[in-house]
C-alpha cells in the first residue's frame, strides 16, 4: 500500500517505523523540519519530503497521485484537515485519516459528513487515551485492557501476584477453577521473554499474563491471577488538561474523583463543568497536598499532566505515600520501558494507543481492530474471515488445522452475538471475527494474508 | 561497528558477483573461442571466498548502520578489484602480472578505462567481453545492483546506496523503498544501454562490438575491444552515436527516470544541473571546433566539429574513448580536456570527476561571497532552481574540494617521485582519480610503460575517485574506528 504520513512527530515517526517494517507498504513522510526527516530517513527505508503538508505541490512531490492512504498527524488540526481536503480534491485519495485534537471540531459531527471535510477517520488521541484509562480503572490490576468485537470480548494484560488462585499452578487447572468461564490465555511474558502458554505451563509470580475473555469473565480471571481486589472507589487525577478533564468526567459517576490542577484558571474552568468531581488547585507533586487529600486511601492515582517527568515523579510520590495503584502518562517509549514494573504500576503511552487505532485502519480492510501491546513488541487484532469458502484458507477448518506463524495464538471467535473461546476443535465459519495475538510483530503480514483478502484487493 | 553483519553482506555480495563470471563463459561458448576456463575457475574461487565469508556470519541479522555501510562499500570495492582480477590473472592470454591484472580490473570497475594491455585485437573474445562487462557493472554500481536484488539488505541498503552513488545530495529517493529506487536506476541504465547497442548496430558494428561499446559508453568507462579504441571504426555515425550516449551517461539517472516515467522531456530543461552540463559542453565544443579549424588541424569546420565534440564529451564524461591523438592537439586543448574531466558529469550519473553540481554550488557560493563584500549585512542564500541549498551541503562541497585537491596533490607528487615526468604524473593522476582513462605524455594511450608502483598509485586513485574520496578516506580516520 502506498502511504503518506504527514508530520514526523512522535506518533508520525512511530507509525512510519511500524508501517515501513511491513514489506507491502511504501511509506513517504512529510514534515517541515529537514533535520528531523534526515534523521528518520537514515533509520528507516522510507522517502521523505520537506514542506508544508497541506500544500498541493508538497503532496504531489510526496506521491499524492497514486497514494492509497494519507495519514495527517501534524501538530496542527487545521493543517491536517486541509491536507485531507487537498488530497481528496486533487488526487481522490481513497482513505484519509486525520488526527484532530480540538474537542470543538469533534463535537460537530456534521463537519465531516456529506459535503463537509473529506476525512474518513478522525483520530483523537485524547479521547483514545481517556477510553483506555477508563477501562484500566474499571479493571483493577490490569496493565492493558483492549476491546474487541464491539466490547464483547476484551484482551487483558495482567501481572500475576503471589496469592492468586492460579499462581504457582498449571494452566490446565484453570478449567477446574472456572468451568463455565469464557477465558483463554493468549500469551505469558516472564522477565520480558514470551512463553507459549500450554496446559502444562506454570504461572509464576510477576508473570505478565495476556488473556482473552468475555467482558463478564474478567473479574473472575483477575481473582485467579491476583488477590481479591475491591472495586475502585477513590480516584485521584493529576492534571486537568484534555485527558484529565475527560477522564474525570467519565469516572465521576462510578467513583469518587479528585482532580488536582496547578493552573488556578484551568482548575476553575474544570470545576465549573464537572458535576461531582472535587477539583483541587495545587501541585500534584506536593506531599502536603497529597496527604491532606488522603492519598493513602486512594485506589488509583493517575498523573496525566503535559509534563511527563512531572507525571513520573508525582506518581512515584503518590505510591510512596500509600496510593494503591499509580499510573503515569509518558510520551517517550524509553521512559515507559524504564519505569513500568517499578514503583509505577502502569505507564500509559499515548503513541502506542494512537498507533493501535491507526493501524486498524491502515491494515487491509478485513482487519477491524488492531492493538499494539507491550509498547509495540506484540500485537493483537481482530480479523474478519472472508465469506468465500473456496478462496479462504481458513473457512471450514478446525483451529488445530490452521497453520499459524510462530508465536501466534487465536484467542476467541466472535460469531454474530456469540463469543466463542478458542478450542482446538472449533471450526471457523465465514463472517467470523477472529481475535488473534502475535508475540512477534514480524508475522503480521503472514497472518493478515491468511485471514484477510489477497494483497492488493481492498 | 558490527563486523559480523559487514562480513555477512560482503560474503553475499561476493557470491552475487561470482555469478557475473557466467556471462563471459556464455560468450566463450557461443563464439567458440574456447577460453571459458579462466572464468569458470574464477567463478568457483570467488564463490568459495564468498561462501567462506557468509557461512560463519549468516546468523547476523542486525541492521546495517551508516558507518558499517561505508566499511562494506570501501572493502567491497577493494575485494572487487582483487576478485575481478582473478580471471585475467588465470588466463594465459593476455599474460598479465598480478599488478597489471588488478590495475586492469579496477580500471574497468571504476569505469576509468585506462588499460595496460597492448594488442587487444588479438585477444580471445571472452576476455574482451569481460573487460567491457566489468565497466558496465561498475558504472551504475554493483552495490546498487545488490541493493536492488537483495531485499535482505533492508534498511542497510540505504547506507550502502549512499556510500556508492556519487553527488553531494543523496537524501532524495525516487521511490519510498530503496530497493525500488535501485531497481529503477538499473532499469533506466539497461534501457539506455539497449538503445545504445541498437544505435551502434545500426551504425554498422557487429553485435558483439555494439554491446561492448554500449557497455563502455553508458558506464562512461572507455574500454574498447580494439587498440585504436573507437577510432577503429573511423565512422562519423559511430562517433555521433557514442557522443550522444556518453552524454546521456553523464546525466543524473534519477532525472532520466523521472523524465521517462512522466513522460516529459521538459523535465530536462527544468533541471539546473543538466542545463549547466549541457551548455558547458556546447560552449567547449564550439570553442574547440573553431580553434582546431582555425589552427588548420582539420580540413573543414565539420571535421573539426566531429573530433572536437567527440573528445570534449568523451573526456568530460570521463569515458575516455578516443578517435584521434588528442594529446598532440595544439595549444591549450590537451590541458583543457584534462581539466574538463575534473568537472565530470552530473551527480547520480556514471561519470567520475567532481560533478557539475558541486562546481555550480561552489561557483554560486563564490558569487554570493563577492556580493557580500559590497553588502556586508545582506542575506544571500545559495539557490538551485529557486530553492535554497542548506549551508551544510555547501560546506560539505567546500570540504570535498579541499580533500580532492589534497589527495590529488599527494598522489601526483608520489608519481613524480616514482620517476614520472610532470606532465605524465599530473595527467595520470587526473586520468585515474577522475576515472577518465587516457592522460597525456607517457600515459596518453596506455599505462603499459609506467612502473608497477605507479600503477598501484593509480589503483588507489581510481577507487578513491569512484567512491568520491570520503568513503575511502573515512577508513583512515581514528574517529571511524572508535567504539
Interface residues (C-beta under 8 A of the other chain):
Chain A: X2 X20 X23 X26 X27 X28 X34 X38 X41 X42 X43 X44 X45 X46 X47 X48 X63
Chain B: X66 X151 X154 X155 X157 X158 X159 X171 X173 X175 X176 X177 X178 X180 X390
